[in-house]
Amino acid sequence: MSRHPKPRTLETERFILRPISPFAFSRQTFHWTADTEAMGDLFQRSKNWTRLRWWRYLRRFSRGNRHTHGIWPKGSDRPIGMHGIVVDGSRTASLNVLIGEQDWWGKSVVEEVRSAVLDDAFDHMRVERAVGLVRARNFPSVFNYRKLGFKHEGTMRQHFIHVDGKRADSLIFGLLKNEWLTRRAARAERKDEPS
Ligand SMILES: CC(C)(COP(=O)(O)OP(=O)(O)OC[C@H]1O[C@@H](n2cnc3c(N)ncnc32)[C@H](O)[C@@H]1OP(=O)(O)O)[C@@H](O)C(=O)NCCC(=O)NCCS
């Protein structure tokens, strides 16, 4: 096996997740960078995006041990968001997500997409642990981690600079491979039960 497993195309009930091609993806999604609040929560850089900068960011997160999947609703050629995963030498995967098209917020996209990414990471990429770092007041994101069984493992005080310029705490969420597999098995069992 190569040192860095290659990202694969994944399919969920509603979406196709394809490893992005940074140049094409940057052209399709540059308008996302106008959402300073969302961009600030993901990159801690909210303003002064140029097409070149956006492309460089996407390129940085699409090579070596960094994979970014674009999220396409089935039957559409317009991406609505992206999910990133960085796998380090201790087989820990750091996750991040941006739903760039706001009309898709509140539709459980992250839960569905992240479940597929976690399945792939634990089953095929030799990942043993997944982590996410979020601004403490990013309630949707905190909620998304909890919903998938991540545990709050710590708080980094005043770690984050919010778009309003104020410092804020960051929360660390973690999930172990065996926790995910146990959860998945319980879910499958529930599905099999007669209703
Ligand atoms: C974070 C982000 C992906 C969330 O998108 P989303 O999953 O569609 O968000 P939702 O509105 O569905 O919220 C997720 C859950 O949090 C809950 N929630 C949202 N705001 C809440 C609040 N203020 N208090 C409590 N719960 C809240 C929602 O009810 C929802 O739960 P449900 O599915 O059971 O209804 C999106 O806001 C985004 O792209 N933000 C910018 C980038 C970012 O912050 N990325 C995460 C850090 S890496």
The ligand as an SDF file (V2000), in Angstrom:
LIG
                    3D

 48 50  0  0  0  0  0  0  0  0999 V2000
  -21.2300   23.8830   10.0010 C   0  0  0  0  0  0  0  0  0  0  0  0
  -22.1440   23.6260    8.8110 C   0  0  0  0  0  0  0  0  0  0  0  0
  -21.4870   22.6180    7.8960 C   0  0  0  0  0  0  0  0  0  0  0  0
  -23.4620   23.1120    9.3950 C   0  0  0  0  0  0  0  0  0  0  0  0
  -24.3740   22.8480    8.3660 O   0  0  0  0  0  0  0  0  0  0  0  0
  -25.6510   21.9810    8.6490 P   0  0  0  0  0  0  0  0  0  0  0  0
  -25.2710   20.6360    9.1630 O   0  0  0  0  0  0  0  0  0  0  0  0
  -26.5260   22.0470    7.4700 O   0  0  0  0  0  0  0  0  0  0  0  0
  -26.3100   22.7860    9.8380 O   0  0  0  0  0  0  0  0  0  0  0  0
  -27.7180   22.5760   10.4520 P   0  0  0  0  0  0  0  0  0  0  0  0
  -28.4140   23.8700   10.3520 O   0  0  0  0  0  0  0  0  0  0  0  0
  -28.4150   21.3550    9.8870 O   0  0  0  0  0  0  0  0  0  0  0  0
  -27.3700   22.2950   11.9590 O   0  0  0  0  0  0  0  0  0  0  0  0
  -26.9250   21.0190   12.3890 C   0  0  0  0  0  0  0  0  0  0  0  0
  -27.6740   20.6490   13.6220 C   0  0  0  0  0  0  0  0  0  0  0  0
  -27.3790   21.6210   14.6320 O   0  0  0  0  0  0  0  0  0  0  0  0
  -28.5970   22.1150   15.1720 C   0  0  0  0  0  0  0  0  0  0  0  0
  -28.4040   23.5450   15.4750 N   0  0  0  0  0  0  0  0  0  0  0  0
  -28.1890   24.5310   14.5870 C   0  0  0  0  0  0  0  0  0  0  0  0
  -28.0750   25.7190   15.2370 N   0  0  0  0  0  0  0  0  0  0  0  0
  -28.2210   25.4430   16.5570 C   0  0  0  0  0  0  0  0  0  0  0  0
  -28.2040   26.2390   17.7560 C   0  0  0  0  0  0  0  0  0  0  0  0
  -28.0160   27.5530   17.7160 N   0  0  0  0  0  0  0  0  0  0  0  0
  -28.3690   25.6120   18.9340 N   0  0  0  0  0  0  0  0  0  0  0  0
  -28.5660   24.2760   18.9970 C   0  0  0  0  0  0  0  0  0  0  0  0
  -28.6010   23.4700   17.9140 N   0  0  0  0  0  0  0  0  0  0  0  0
  -28.4220   24.0570   16.7160 C   0  0  0  0  0  0  0  0  0  0  0  0
  -29.6290   21.9390   14.0820 C   0  0  0  0  0  0  0  0  0  0  0  0
  -30.9230   21.8180   14.6230 O   0  0  0  0  0  0  0  0  0  0  0  0
  -29.1860   20.6610   13.4160 C   0  0  0  0  0  0  0  0  0  0  0  0
  -29.7170   19.5080   14.0610 O   0  0  0  0  0  0  0  0  0  0  0  0
  -30.8430   18.6120   13.3730 P   0  0  0  0  0  0  0  0  0  0  0  0
  -30.1980   18.0370   12.1220 O   0  0  0  0  0  0  0  0  0  0  0  0
  -31.1670   17.5500   14.3700 O   0  0  0  0  0  0  0  0  0  0  0  0
  -31.9520   19.5530   13.0790 O   0  0  0  0  0  0  0  0  0  0  0  0
  -22.4060   24.8980    7.9940 C   0  0  0  0  0  0  0  0  0  0  0  0
  -22.9850   25.8300    8.8470 O   0  0  0  0  0  0  0  0  0  0  0  0
  -21.1510   25.4520    7.3790 C   0  0  0  0  0  0  0  0  0  0  0  0
  -20.7440   25.0740    6.2980 O   0  0  0  0  0  0  0  0  0  0  0  0
  -20.5120   26.3960    8.1320 N   0  0  0  0  0  0  0  0  0  0  0  0
  -19.2700   27.0170    7.7190 C   0  0  0  0  0  0  0  0  0  0  0  0
  -18.0420   26.1380    7.8790 C   0  0  0  0  0  0  0  0  0  0  0  0
  -17.9330   25.4990    9.2360 C   0  0  0  0  0  0  0  0  0  0  0  0
  -18.2840   26.0750   10.2590 O   0  0  0  0  0  0  0  0  0  0  0  0
  -17.4110   24.2760    9.2600 N   0  0  0  0  0  0  0  0  0  0  0  0
  -17.2450   23.5160   10.4870 C   0  0  0  0  0  0  0  0  0  0  0  0
  -15.9420   23.7260   11.1110 C   0  0  0  0  0  0  0  0  0  0  0  0
  -14.7290   22.7490   10.3110 S   0  0  0  0  0  0  0  0  0  0  0  0
  1  2  1  0
  2  3  1  0
  2  4  1  0
  2 36  1  0
  4  5  1  0
  5  6  1  0
  6  7  2  0
  6  8  1  0
  6  9  1  0
  9 10  1  0
 10 11  2  0
 10 12  1  0
 10 13  1  0
 13 14  1  0
 14 15  1  0
 15 16  1  0
 15 30  1  0
 16 17  1  0
 17 18  1  0
 17 28  1  0
 18 19  1  0
 18 27  1  0
 19 20  2  0
 20 21  1  0
 21 22  1  0
 21 27  2  0
 22 23  1  0
 22 24  2  0
 24 25  1  0
 25 26  2  0
 26 27  1  0
 28 29  1  0
 28 30  1  0
 30 31  1  0
 31 32  1  0
 32 33  2  0
 32 34  1  0
 32 35  1  0
 36 37  1  0
 36 38  1  0
 38 39  2  0
 38 40  1  0
 40 41  1  0
 41 42  1  0
 42 43  1  0
 43 44  2  0
 43 45  1  0
 45 46  1  0
 46 47  1  0
 47 48  1  0
M  END
$$$$
